[in-house]
Amino acid sequence: MISRTTWLVVLSAALMCVIQAGGCSSKRKPLVPLTLTDAGISREAVALTEQGARAYQEKQFGEAKKYFAEAMAAAPGSGQAHYNYALALNALGEAAAARHHFLEAANLAPGDKVIWDSPALAPYGDPDTRKQMKGRPYGTERPTFGGMSR
């Protein structure tokens, strides 16, 4: 027979899974191109982005890359344009170029939660963090009491 304490622990763990967004599953949101929302974006850049988004959703990544590159050229200061271009590059397997444009998108749109929280940006992270974490993040010496030598 299960004790009351064990039953409460199991029940609370199950309840926590249900409360979490998406339950216990770790489904990722699909990567979708963003619309250009920055002020002063030309109609041409918006139209090119829409064409690129249609091509991307139809899995015609080469064509999407072309449209997104043209949109990025028309709106070089747009984080969304760089993000969309990086999505197409990523889908084509051009990881190094995609990384550059994902980070550029994050730099150009510092308050854009969609870009910053995107699962596409997560593998690239902060380039400075990776350099710092190469070694062990903690000391390799055994601890001593009060910092005294052994």
C-alpha angles and dihedrals in degrees: 000000000000116000120238092246093053091048091052092049092051092045093050092048091051091047091052090054091052093047094051114092106266094011117249093329121101099214113167121221113247115257109250130176117254128234117242107255103163117120115257096026112151122242088238092060091048092050092048090050091052091051090048092049091053091050091046092051089049087053092244091137097167091056091043090052090054094050093044091049090054091047090050090050089051092048107025094165095056117108090197091056092052090045093053092047089050091051090056092046090049091050089052091051096249093137100165094053091042090053091053093052095042089055091044089052090052091049093048093047106039095165098041105114092188091061096038094046094042116127086221091065095044098081091055098047123161110335092213093054093059092053092052094047097053091098124045112295090222135048121280095216123094113253121256131203111266093348091288121148119253 
